[in-house]
Amino acid sequence: MPAPVILLACGCYNPVTYMHLRMFEIARDYLHKMGQYEVVGGIISPVHDAYGKKGLAPAAHRLGMLKLALKDSNWIKVSDYEAKEESWTRTKNVLQFHQNQVNAFLHSNVNEEELKWLPDSVKTSNYNNIVVKLLCGGDLLESFGTPNLWANEDIEAIVGQHGLIVITRSNTNPNEFVYNSDILTKLMPQIQIVTEWISNEISSTRIRTALRRSESVKYLIPDQVIDYIYKNQLYGAKNKTA
């Protein structure tokens, strides 16, 4: 019987794009086809303002845009855990917090009113155990090899205790990167690499550039998000284009 899992993605979402949302759909399709896992929900956790990335919109706005983008999703929710912490939170701790809260809910040790990010299917289920796995792009996987960026114990915890679902493009070779890493090779059974065959090059950076230049971003991000950006004059957007 497939093991139930929740997919959790971290990031800036500055702003959220259709590619961010497509990653969840691509991962769920793949995992269900493989038959090993049943995806029972998805969670998006935007990073704290203290992450310090240049041009990062305030977390309140990024949360607002995500909630609009996911308004019609019946399985992906937004978590404000990171955004409301006192400072930036390590990815390992973000995963562990959500895993602990899911475990507590399954064993009736927490009020579900406190867990607005908990997928609806979990609230009505009889699961005894659900694993929260990290969903990411190939760039995050490769960042594990950047000196002094990730602590080995964090990689061990993220991949070993939770598991990694990597969405990568068809012209990349993440398997070679895993092979060249001793720590990732050891954790290989916990890494699922999913090829994105329908190429999508939408990026938040390019969206922000277009907005700053008063160029149209329609069909690149949800209409409700576009309206929100112009209403709040984010990313230098001033005059809405059609």
N, C-alpha and C positions, 0 to 999 in steps of 0.2 A: 504494500500500500504506500503511495507517495507520501513523503514527509511534508507536513505543512510548514511554510516559510513566509516571512514578511520581508519585502525588499525595502531597504532604507537607503536613500541617497542624500549625501551632504553636498554643500556647495554654496556659491554666492547667490545665484539666481538673480542676476543683476542686469537685465530683468530675466524672468523665466521665458523660455522659448519653446516652440513645439518640439524641438529636439530633446529637451529635458524630459518632456512628457513621453515622447516616443520610446525612450530608453526603457521605460517600465513595460510598455507593450511588447517590445522586442524580447526583453528578458522573460516575461511571462510566457509568451508563445514558445520560446525555446525550451524552457524548463518543463512545460507541460508535454511537449513533444518527446522529450527525453524520458519522461515517465518517473523520474526519481523524486521530484518535488511537486507539491501543490502550492501555488502562490495564493495565499489567502488575503493579501493586502499589500499596500505600498505606502511608504511614508517619505515625505520630503522635509528635510531639516535645513533651513537656511542658516548660514554662518552668522556669528555675532559681529556687531559693528567693529569690535576691537580687532578683528582680523586685519584691518588696516589697509586693505587693497585700495589703490587709487581709484577714485570715482565710484566707490561703493555707496549706493543709496542707503539711507537709514533702514534698519531691520523692519521697522513698522510698515514702511512702504513695500519692501520686498515680500513680507508676509501678506500684505493686502493684495498684491498682484498675484501671488500664488493661490490665494483663496479664490480669487476670481477665475483664474485659469483652470482650477480643479472643481469648480462649482458643479459641473455636470458629470464628474467622475464618480462611479459607484464603488471604487476600490482603492483610490489613492487619496491620502489625507496629508495635511500640513501639520508639522509639529513646531511649536514655538519654543521648545526647550532650550536650544542653543541661543536663540536670539534674546531670551530673557535671563540668561545667566549673567553673572557679574563681569565676566570676561570671556575671551575666546576659549573654547573647549576642544580638547584633542578628540580626534575621530574615534579612537578606542573608547573613550568615555561616553561619547554620544551613543555609540552602539550598545554599550553596557547598560546605560540608563534605560533605553527603550526595551532592551531584553529583560531587565529586572522588572520593569513595570508590566510588561506582557505576562511574565511569569506570575507576578503578584495577582494580576487580574484573573488568570486561569485558576488560581488557587484561592480565589475569593478574599484576597487580602488588600484590595484597594477599591475605592469607589469609582465606577466607570465615568462618572460625571467629571472626574479630574483628568480623564484620558480622552480629550476631544479628538486627538490624533489617532486613536485606536480604530482600525478598519471595522466597518459595520459587520462584516462576515465573522469577525472574531468575537464580537459582542454576543452574537446569536449562536455560537458554535459550542461543541462539547469537546474541543481539543484538550488533550492533557499536556501537550508540549508543542511550542512553536519556536522556531529559530529565526532570529532577525539577522539577515545577511546584508552585507554592504554591496550596493549597486553602484557601479562607477564606469567611467570611460577608460580607454586604453592609456590616456595621458596620466591618470592617477596611478595605474599599475606601474608605468615606467618611472614615475616619481619615487617609487620605493628604492630605486637605484641611485638617487641623487644624494651625494655625501652629506651627512649631518641634517638631513631633512626629516627622516623618520627614525625613531629609535627601534632597534631590533625587537624589543619586547612589545612594542606597539604593533608591529607587523605580525608577530606571533599571535597576539591576542585577536587582532582584526581577522586575520585569515584562518588561524587555527581554531579559535573558539566560535567564530561566527560564520565565516566563509565569504568568498568574494565572487561576485558576478560581474564580469568585465564585458562591456559592449565595445567592439572594436571595428575599424573599417577593413574592407576587403584587401586593401593594399599594404597592410601592416602585418607584422609577425610577432605577436605577443608571446607565442609559445617559445620562440627563440629567447626572448627576454627572460621568461621564467626559467628556461634551461640554464641560462648564464648566471642565474642567481642561486646560490646555495640554499638560502633560507626559503625562497619561493619553491624551489624544486622539492624540498622536504615537505612543503605544505601543498603540493600540487593537487592532491585529491580534493582539497577544499576550494579549488579555483575552477570556476566555470567560465570559459571564454566563448563569447557569442559574437559571431560575425554579423555586422549590419550590412546586408546586401543592397538595400535601397539607400544609396548614399544621400546624406543630409549634412550640408556644410553650414547650417545656421549657427551662429555664435552670438553670445551676448555682446561681445566686443564690437562686432560689426553692426548689431542692432543699435548700440549706443552711438556709434559713428554716424549712422544714417539719421538718427533722431537729431543729433547735434547739427547736421547739415540740412535739416528740414526735408529729408527724403522720406518717401513712403516705406512703412514697414508692414503694411497690410499683407496678410497671408503668411507672415513670418512668425508672428506672435498673436495670441488671441485678441479679438477686437476689444473685449472688456479691459484687457491689460493696456492696449493702446490708449483707450479713453482715460484710464487711470493715470497714465504717464503724462498726458497733456493736461489733465485737470490739475495735477500736482506739479507740473513743470519740472519733471525729472529729466536728467541727462541732457539738459540744455534744450529740451523740446519746447517750442514756443508756438509755432503756427502749424496746426494739424493739417497734414496732407491727406488727399483722398486715398 
